[in-house]
Amino acid sequence: MSSFKQAFTSSLGKKLIMSLTGLFLCTFLVVHLIGNLQLFHDDNGKAFNEYAYFMTHFPPIKVVSYLLYASIILHAIYALVVTLHNKKARPVKYAVYDGQANSKWNSRNMGFLGTILLFFIVSHMYSFWWKYHRDQVPYIEYRSDLNSGSTQTRELAAAEFNDYQNFTDNGVEVVRARDLYRQVEFAFQEWWLVAFYVIAMVALSFHLIHGFRSAFQTLGWNHKKYVPLIRFIGIWGFGVLIPIGFAAMPLYFFFCK
Amino acid sequence: MSGHMNLTLKVWRQKNKETRGKFVTYKADDISPDMSFLEMLDVVNEGLTRKGEDPIYFDHDCREGICGMCSLHINGRPHGPKEETTTCQLHMRSFHDGQTIVIEPWRAAAFPVIKDLAVDRSAFDRIQQAGAYVNINTGGVPDANAIPIPKDVADEAFESATCIGCGACVAACKNASAMLFVSAKISQYALVPQGQTERYSRAQAMVAQMDEEGFGSCTNTGACEAECPVGIKLTNIARMNREYFTAKFFKQEEAH
């Protein structure tokens, strides 16, 4: 066991933890983006609210979500530990240091970008995760006529709502759910929150353009054949597509709703 | 003389490891653009010596760009503004008349200043002693070509072995990390058959010594690769990580 302990407390091992947790968070981003695309359904949030219920109640997803919280915390703690260690490695600073000449800005400022993201995650979880779990969102009932396909919605009072329900009654599908969609709609009416989300997604882009590629380098997966693919996915997938996809959500609600 | 330059130097002067250093400004007048950077400092030192002042102390040896002794952090970059160049091979034509040049020693906890611009790089020696060697059994002299090595592998090992241990990678790194150096030294043995016997104990021992010396961690900025005077590649660091994790998780030699 001491070999593992040594491995994870070494300078390389701490980076290994950063790398593994970082990559896990990257896979989460993909799932989170695909899931949240339900927000763009023009169905008064039925698909999104059903999805939100599924994600918070399906046991395997719950297990993964705890892994996710642990990864965020570990990634942040190890970033702090590594950064403090690195500061100690150069106690006397250079009077002149031309970092621009030999490295990219984002690669030198991962801690700064990461701090923005940590604030974002806390704020994001408070706005939606916390309010959803603490029953601080409205309730809604969808009645879909299975023959005609038309759906009627009605806000439920707290007294009328027991738990999530999904049943068919006389050719009418009834869904009663916590209306997280309404909460999203409500939150993104604030211009400053929308601006904060867009800024955070710019930070995410720069963080991942360096971070995704860097994670593979730390794992030792560096090969002429595969590095171009990793770079491509890092830049266009995680640096462009995913941040734009997420940023589109607050912008959509602010400008189109 | 035409084409000669007058420069202002801001040089880090520090009496020894214990005292605090400071920048001192010197004039370097009538400097030929064909001089190397070290020759320019020689001229300045001659002037200082004539005036009875303490000359600027800096490391140098071969002045051919192959020994790795010269250092100097010049205007914010190790070995100055040119790529794949040691300070001794840096010529004054890379600067212009009237320019102010700030000269600092390598800054790292693991490289304490000996005096002025010279730092103690014996941390590198201790890392090498920890594992950068191969065991040779006694006996008859083996045939020169008894061990076949593919050309690509031999070339790759040779590329890693060109590291001159100057410490520019540590100096350039925002974390004062020595990983480019250590990875090059691990790679040159890990790649070839002669280095296999100690392959995994070497990676572990050298990384442990590197951490012991107080170098920082790699954040993959690539500054080391960009500033390396002999062009050691970042792929070496990935290889070191592979060697180390493989050793720690799968290959650690233990008697059962």
Contacts between the chains, C-beta under 8 A, distances in Angstrom:
chain1	res1	chain2	res2	distance
A	3	B	248	5.7
A	3	B	249	7.9
A	3	B	252	5.2
A	4	B	248	7.3
A	4	B	249	7.5
A	6	B	208	7.8
A	6	B	248	6.9
A	7	B	244	7.8
A	7	B	245	7.1
A	7	B	248	3.8
A	7	B	249	6.7
A	10	B	207	6.0
A	10	B	208	7.1
A	10	B	211	5.7
A	10	B	244	7.6
A	11	B	177	7.7
A	11	B	207	7.4
A	11	B	210	7.1
A	11	B	211	5.1
A	11	B	215	7.5
A	11	B	216	7.5
A	11	B	217	4.4
A	11	B	218	7.7
A	12	B	207	6.0
A	12	B	217	7.9
A	12	B	240	7.7
A	12	B	241	5.9
A	12	B	244	5.2
A	12	B	245	7.2
A	13	B	248	7.8
A	14	B	217	6.4
A	15	B	217	5.8
A	15	B	218	6.5
A	15	B	241	7.9
A	16	B	241	7.8
A	16	B	245	6.7
A	82	B	217	5.1
A	82	B	219	7.8
A	85	B	216	6.5
A	85	B	217	6.3
A	86	B	174	7.5
A	86	B	175	3.7
A	86	B	176	7.3
A	86	B	177	7.4
A	86	B	216	4.0
A	86	B	217	5.8
A	86	B	219	7.5
A	88	B	109	6.4
A	88	B	214	7.3
A	88	B	216	7.9
A	89	B	108	6.2
A	89	B	109	5.3
A	89	B	110	7.0
A	89	B	175	5.9
A	89	B	176	4.0
A	89	B	177	7.1
A	89	B	214	6.0
A	89	B	215	5.7
A	89	B	216	3.5
A	90	B	107	5.4
A	90	B	108	5.7
A	90	B	109	6.6
A	90	B	175	7.3
A	90	B	176	4.3
A	90	B	216	7.1
A	91	B	109	5.5
A	92	B	107	5.4
A	93	B	107	6.7
A	94	B	73	6.2
A	94	B	76	6.7
A	94	B	104	5.8
A	94	B	107	5.4
A	95	B	10	7.8
A	95	B	23	6.8
A	95	B	102	6.1
A	95	B	104	6.3
A	96	B	73	7.8
A	96	B	75	5.8
A	96	B	76	4.0
A	96	B	102	4.6
A	96	B	104	7.2
A	97	B	76	5.0
A	97	B	174	7.9
A	98	B	75	6.7
A	98	B	76	3.2
A	98	B	77	5.2
A	99	B	76	7.9
A	99	B	174	6.5
A	99	B	223	7.1
A	101	B	76	7.1
A	101	B	77	5.5
A	101	B	81	7.6
A	101	B	226	7.5
A	102	B	77	6.9
A	102	B	172	5.8
A	102	B	221	7.9
A	102	B	222	7.3
A	102	B	223	4.2
A	102	B	226	3.6
A	102	B	227	5.3
A	103	B	174	7.6
A	103	B	221	3.9
A	103	B	222	5.5
A	103	B	223	4.3
A	103	B	226	6.8
A	104	B	221	7.2
A	104	B	222	7.7
A	107	B	219	6.8
A	107	B	220	6.6
A	107	B	221	4.1
A	107	B	222	6.9
A	108	B	174	5.5
A	108	B	219	7.9
A	108	B	221	5.6
A	110	B	219	6.4
A	210	B	220	7.3
A	213	B	220	7.6
A	214	B	219	7.3
A	214	B	220	4.0
A	217	B	220	5.0
A	217	B	234	6.9
A	217	B	237	6.9
A	217	B	238	5.2
A	217	B	241	7.6
A	218	B	218	7.5
A	218	B	220	6.9
A	218	B	241	6.0
A	219	B	241	6.7
A	219	B	245	7.7
A	220	B	238	4.9
A	220	B	239	6.8
A	220	B	240	7.7
A	220	B	241	3.8
A	220	B	242	3.2
A	220	B	243	7.8
A	220	B	245	6.4
A	221	B	238	7.0
A	222	B	234	7.3
A	222	B	235	5.2
A	222	B	238	3.3
A	222	B	239	7.6
